[in-house]
Amino acid sequence: MVVEYKDNGELTIGGTSLKTIAQSFGTPTIVYDETQIRTQMRRFHEAFQKSGLNYNISYASKAFTCLQMVKLVEEEGLELDVVSEGELYTALAAGFDAQHIHFHGNNKTKREIQYALESKVGYIVIDSLEEIDLIDRYASEEVNVVLRLNPGVEAHTHEFIQTGQEDSKFGLSIKHGLAIEGVKKVEDAKRLNLKGVHFHVGSQIEGTEAMIETTKLVIQWLKENDIQIELINLGGGFSIKYVEGDVSFPIEDGIAEITEAIKTIAQEADYPIPEIGIEPGRSIVGEAGITLYEVGTIKNIPNVNKYVSIDGGMSDHIRTSLYDAKYEALLVNRNDPKDETVTLAGKLCESGDIIIKDAQLPSTVKRGDYLAILSTGAYHYSMASNYNQMQKPSVFFLKDGKAREVIKRQSLRQLIINDTK
């Protein structure tokens, strides 16, 4: 995404003034560069095409989903991951082909399992032994399932977004025998077809080592237990750049390293290479999104701190409070030098409602200015809440200098629409 200041001092995306967007549509507002989203999807496609392997790319809905996002995913030839009844409903409401939807989740409810079966999703990712019995009980015809494995591999990332380590709520442990027990239960089931296996080592993964190491472990396990599958899904978790020093996952080189390693691993294990699946989410939309805010109260505590408060907060930007995530802020309406360190704070009634702890901003920032927080395309709108009865922000896609609204700003009426009198 090209974010730059024009000669008039205004911050732009692809030539579109963010000041104009903020003034026209209000704040907080999340703005996506649609072209960048499409470009990211195409980069993954092209990287896999060069490998010569059979593959599928499935967009992880949890990063950001809405009707228009689902339609965009379909237009770019990706499949779709969902993890709840709501995500599945959104996908189907957008007209997405259910056969290209994969249903995940570590605790699928009876209703969710039945909904997935009735909708005839492409496959269900099994996350526990008990789930095998539930799916087999509710299925009226053969259903494809993929077994999520816990490989016991720890990725170097924040502990809250590690998913492949031994102590995890996700998957069936290879080391402790739960995975092989799962395979046997699926084989003994009446209506289940074991299509493949799945693993996920964590999120914000910059390199390929953990994924390659885990793939080797899984293929060796498949070979040792004489398990034949059509699909091995490597999960997602590819990193993006939030601030200086972060590394965006190198899609072309990274996929080349992974696929070449798979060829070698399979050859050494004398195991046929199945279809390879991945599930990018953050790496598709993360850097394509920017959140716009208006500056309000500025509180300078002499020799202690300076707080610059904006008109949103942890209701639409929870990751700083949740993960101590780092972000960069830019002044939208003029290009003044960043000459001051401040705390950029939200407006909610929590001391922990912080956007950026040590934000570098111009000392000229004042009430009524607009700020852009970069790389907020993933896990911002999707994790937004109504805490303090805050309204969820509007969302726009920008393309060719035009802005189209894909999610309306939540109204005050919608905050109480489900309340009873």
C-alpha positions in Angstrom: 0.0 0.0 0.0 1.4 3.4 -1.0 0.9 5.8 1.9 2.5 9.2 1.2 2.2 12.9 1.8 1.3 15.0 -1.2 2.6 18.5 -1.9 -0.3 20.0 0.1 0.8 18.1 3.2 -2.1 15.7 3.2 -1.6 11.9 3.7 -2.9 9.8 0.9 -3.4 6.2 -0.1 -2.9 5.6 -3.8 -3.5 9.3 -4.4 -6.8 9.4 -2.3 -6.8 12.0 0.5 -7.3 10.4 3.9 -8.4 13.8 5.2 -11.2 13.9 2.7 -12.2 10.4 3.7 -12.3 11.3 7.4 -14.2 14.6 6.8 -16.7 13.0 4.5 -17.5 9.8 6.4 -16.5 10.5 10.0 -14.2 8.7 12.4 -13.3 6.1 13.5 -13.2 4.6 10.0 -11.2 1.7 8.7 -10.0 2.1 5.1 -8.7 -0.7 2.9 -6.6 -0.6 -0.2 -8.6 -3.1 -2.3 -5.8 -3.3 -4.9 -3.3 -4.4 -2.3 -5.7 -7.1 -1.0 -6.0 -8.5 -4.5 -2.3 -8.2 -5.0 -1.5 -10.2 -1.9 -3.9 -13.0 -3.0 -2.3 -13.1 -6.4 1.2 -13.3 -5.0 0.3 -16.4 -3.1 -1.3 -18.0 -6.2 1.7 -17.2 -8.4 4.2 -18.5 -5.8 2.4 -21.9 -5.6 2.0 -22.1 -9.4 5.7 -21.9 -9.8 6.2 -24.9 -7.4 4.2 -27.2 -9.7 2.4 -28.7 -6.7 -1.3 -29.1 -6.3 -2.4 -26.5 -3.9 -5.3 -24.5 -2.4 -5.3 -21.1 -0.7 -8.0 -20.5 1.9 -8.6 -17.1 3.3 -9.0 -17.0 7.1 -12.2 -15.2 7.7 -11.3 -14.4 11.3 -8.8 -11.7 10.1 -11.6 -9.6 8.6 -14.9 -10.6 7.0 -18.0 -9.0 5.5 -20.1 -9.7 2.5 -17.9 -7.6 0.1 -14.7 -9.2 1.5 -16.1 -12.7 0.8 -17.0 -11.7 -2.7 -13.5 -10.4 -3.3 -12.1 -13.7 -2.0 -14.2 -15.6 -4.5 -13.2 -13.3 -7.4 -9.6 -14.0 -6.7 -10.0 -17.8 -6.6 -9.4 -18.5 -3.0 -11.3 -20.8 -0.7 -12.6 -19.8 2.7 -12.1 -20.8 6.4 -14.8 -20.2 8.9 -14.7 -20.8 12.6 -18.3 -20.1 13.7 -21.9 -20.2 12.8 -21.7 -16.4 12.1 -18.8 -16.6 9.7 -20.4 -19.5 7.8 -23.7 -17.5 7.6 -21.8 -14.5 6.2 -20.0 -16.6 3.6 -23.2 -18.2 2.5 -25.1 -14.9 2.5 -22.4 -13.5 0.1 -23.1 -16.4 -2.3 -19.9 -18.2 -1.7 -19.8 -21.9 -2.8 -20.1 -24.0 0.3 -17.9 -26.7 -1.3 -15.0 -24.3 -1.0 -15.7 -23.5 2.7 -13.8 -25.2 5.5 -15.2 -25.2 9.0 -12.7 -24.9 11.9 -13.1 -24.5 15.7 -11.9 -26.2 18.9 -15.4 -26.3 20.4 -18.0 -26.5 17.6 -21.5 -26.6 19.0 -24.2 -29.1 18.0 -25.9 -26.4 16.1 -22.7 -25.4 14.3 -22.0 -28.9 13.2 -25.5 -29.4 12.0 -25.4 -26.1 10.1 -22.1 -27.1 8.4 -23.4 -30.4 7.4 -26.7 -29.0 6.1 -24.8 -26.4 4.1 -22.5 -29.1 2.7 -19.2 -27.4 3.4 -16.1 -28.7 1.7 -14.8 -30.3 4.8 -14.9 -29.9 8.6 -11.6 -29.6 10.5 -11.8 -32.0 13.5 -10.2 -30.6 16.7 -11.1 -33.2 19.3 -11.9 -36.9 19.7 -15.4 -36.2 20.9 -16.1 -34.2 17.8 -15.6 -37.2 15.6 -18.6 -39.0 17.3 -20.7 -35.8 17.0 -20.1 -35.3 13.3 -20.7 -39.0 12.5 -23.9 -38.9 14.6 -25.4 -35.9 12.8 -24.2 -36.6 9.3 -26.8 -38.1 6.9 -24.3 -38.8 4.2 -20.5 -39.1 3.8 -18.7 -36.0 4.8 -15.0 -35.0 4.3 -13.1 -34.3 7.5 -9.6 -33.1 8.1 -7.8 -33.9 11.4 -6.1 -31.0 13.1 -2.9 -32.2 14.6 -0.9 -30.8 17.6 2.6 -31.2 16.4 4.3 -30.0 19.6 6.4 -27.4 17.8 6.8 -24.0 19.4 6.9 -21.0 17.1 8.8 -17.9 18.1 6.0 -15.5 18.6 3.8 -14.1 21.3 2.6 -16.8 23.7 -1.1 -15.8 23.1 -0.8 -16.5 19.4 1.2 -19.7 19.5 -1.0 -22.6 18.6 1.3 -25.6 17.8 3.0 -26.1 21.2 2.2 -29.2 23.3 0.1 -27.3 25.8 -2.6 -25.9 23.5 -6.3 -26.0 23.3 -6.0 -26.8 19.6 -5.6 -30.1 17.8 -4.8 -33.7 18.7 -1.4 -34.4 20.1 1.0 -36.5 18.0 3.3 -37.1 21.0 0.6 -38.3 23.4 -1.2 -40.6 20.9 -4.3 -38.6 20.5 -3.7 -38.0 16.8 -3.4 -41.7 15.8 -6.4 -42.4 18.0 -8.3 -39.8 16.0 -7.3 -41.4 12.7 -8.6 -44.7 13.9 -11.9 -43.3 15.1 -12.5 -41.6 11.8 -11.7 -44.8 9.9 -14.2 -46.6 12.2 -16.9 -44.0 11.7 -19.8 -44.7 9.4 -20.0 -41.5 7.4 -16.6 -39.8 7.7 -13.9 -39.7 5.1 -10.4 -38.6 6.2 -9.5 -36.2 3.5 -6.3 -34.9 5.2 -4.5 -33.4 8.2 -4.0 -29.9 9.3 -1.6 -28.0 11.6 -1.0 -24.4 12.6 2.2 -23.4 14.4 1.2 -19.8 15.4 0.7 -16.3 14.1 3.0 -13.4 13.0 5.6 -16.0 11.8 8.3 -14.3 9.8 10.3 -17.3 8.6 9.8 -20.8 7.2 11.7 -22.9 9.7 8.8 -23.8 12.0 6.5 -24.6 9.2 9.1 -26.8 7.4 10.1 -28.5 10.7 6.5 -29.3 11.5 5.7 -30.5 7.9 8.7 -32.9 8.2 7.4 -34.2 11.5 3.9 -34.7 10.2 4.9 -36.5 6.9 7.2 -38.8 8.9 4.3 -39.6 11.2 2.0 -40.2 8.3 4.5 -42.6 6.7 5.3 -44.4 10.0 1.6 -45.1 10.5 0.8 -45.9 6.9 -1.8 -43.1 6.7 -2.7 -42.0 3.1 -4.3 -38.6 2.7 -5.3 -36.2 -0.1 -4.5 -33.0 1.7 -1.9 -31.6 4.1 -2.9 -28.1 5.3 0.0 -26.0 6.7 -2.2 -23.4 8.3 -1.3 -19.7 8.1 0.1 -17.2 10.5 2.4 -15.4 8.0 3.7 -12.1 9.4 3.2 -8.5 8.3 5.0 -5.2 9.0 3.4 -3.2 11.8 6.4 -1.0 12.7 10.0 -0.4 11.6 12.0 -3.6 12.3 9.1 -6.0 11.6 9.4 -8.3 8.6 6.6 -9.1 6.2 6.6 -12.7 5.3 8.5 -13.0 2.0 5.7 -14.7 0.0 7.6 -15.6 -3.2 10.8 -16.8 -1.5 9.0 -18.2 1.5 6.5 -20.3 -0.5 9.4 -21.5 -2.7 11.4 -22.6 0.4 8.4 -24.4 1.9 7.4 -26.2 -1.3 11.0 -27.2 -2.2 11.4 -28.5 1.3 8.2 -30.5 1.0 9.4 -32.1 -2.2 12.6 -33.2 -0.4 10.9 -34.3 2.8 8.4 -36.4 0.8 11.1 -38.0 -1.4 13.3 -38.9 1.6 10.2 -40.4 3.4 9.1 -42.1 0.2 5.7 -40.5 0.7 3.5 -39.2 -2.1 3.1 -35.4 -2.0 -0.6 -34.6 -1.3 -2.4 -31.3 -2.2 -0.8 -28.5 -0.1 -3.2 -26.1 1.6 -2.4 -22.8 3.4 -4.7 -20.4 5.3 -3.4 -16.7 5.1 -5.5 -14.0 6.7 -3.4 -11.3 8.3 -0.9 -11.4 5.4 -3.8 -10.7 3.0 -5.5 -7.8 4.7 -3.3 -6.6 7.5 -1.1 -4.1 5.8 -3.9 -3.1 3.4 -5.9 -1.5 6.2 -5.6 1.9 8.0 -7.8 3.2 10.8 -8.6 7.0 10.9 -9.3 8.8 14.1 -9.9 12.4 15.2 -7.8 13.8 18.0 -9.6 15.1 21.0 -8.2 15.8 24.5 -4.5 16.4 24.8 -3.3 16.1 28.4 0.3 17.1 29.3 1.5 16.0 32.7 4.8 17.9 33.3 7.8 15.7 33.6 5.6 12.6 33.5 3.7 12.0 30.2 1.7 13.6 27.4 -1.5 11.9 26.5 -3.1 12.4 23.1 -6.6 10.9 23.0 -8.6 9.8 20.0 -12.3 9.2 19.3 -11.9 5.4 19.3 -10.0 3.0 21.5 -9.9 -0.6 22.6 -13.4 -1.1 21.3 -12.0 -1.0 17.8 -8.3 -1.4 18.5 -7.9 -4.2 21.1 -4.5 -5.7 20.1 -2.3 -3.2 21.9 -4.1 -4.0 25.2 -4.3 -7.7 24.4 -0.9 -8.5 22.9 1.1 -5.3 23.6 1.1 -5.0 19.8 3.1 -2.2 18.3 1.8 0.3 15.7 2.8 3.5 13.8 0.7 6.6 13.7 0.8 9.3 11.1 -0.7 12.8 11.1 -3.2 13.0 8.3 -3.9 16.6 7.6 -0.3 18.0 7.4 3.2 16.8 7.1 4.9 18.1 10.2 8.1 16.5 11.6 7.7 13.8 14.3 9.5 15.5 17.2 7.7 14.3 20.3 7.1 11.0 22.1 3.5 10.7 23.5 1.1 8.1 24.7 -1.7 7.7 22.1 -4.8 6.8 24.2 -8.4 5.7 23.5 -11.5 7.2 25.0 -12.8 4.2 26.9 -13.0 3.9 30.7 -9.9 1.7 31.1 -6.3 2.7 32.0 -5.2 0.0 29.6 -7.0 1.6 26.7 -3.9 2.5 24.8 -3.3 2.6 21.1 0.5 3.3 21.1 2.6 3.6 24.3 5.4 5.6 22.8 4.0 7.2 19.7 6.2 9.4 17.7 4.0 12.4 16.6 4.5 16.1 15.7 4.4 18.4 18.7 1.9 20.5 16.7 -0.9 17.9 17.0 -4.0 19.5 18.3 -7.7 18.8 18.8 -9.5 18.2 15.5 -6.5 16.8 13.7 -6.8 13.4 12.1 -4.5 10.4 12.7 -4.0 7.3 10.7 -2.9 4.1 12.4 -1.2 1.8 9.9 -1.5 -2.0 9.5 -4.9 -2.3 11.1 -6.5 -4.4 8.4 -6.5 -7.7 10.4 -8.1 -8.4 13.8 -9.4 -4.9 14.3 -12.9 -4.7 12.9 -13.3 -8.5 13.5 -12.4 -8.0 17.2 -14.4 -4.8 17.7 -16.8 -4.6 20.6 -19.5 -2.4 22.0 -17.7 -1.8 25.3 -18.9 1.5 26.8 -21.7 1.2 24.2 -19.2 2.4 21.6 -20.4 2.0 18.0 -18.4 -0.2 15.6 -16.7 1.9 12.9 -17.5 2.1 9.2 -15.3 0.3 6.7 -14.4 1.4 3.2 -12.6 -0.2 0.3 -10.5 2.3 -1.8 -9.8 1.5 -5.5 -8.9 3.8 -8.4 -9.4 6.9 -6.3 -12.9 5.9 -5.3 -14.2 4.9 -1.9 -17.0 2.3 -1.5 -18.6 1.6 1.9 -18.6 -2.1 2.7 -19.7 -1.9 6.3 -21.9 1.0 7.6 -21.1 2.6 10.9 -23.2 1.0 13.6 -26.1 3.2 14.6 -27.2 4.1 18.2 -30.4 2.3 17.5 -28.5 -0.9 16.6 -26.8 -0.8 20.0 -30.1 -1.5 21.7 -32.0 -3.3 19.0 -31.9 -6.6 20.8 -32.8 -5.1 24.2 -36.2 -5.8 25.7 -38.4 -3.2 27.4 
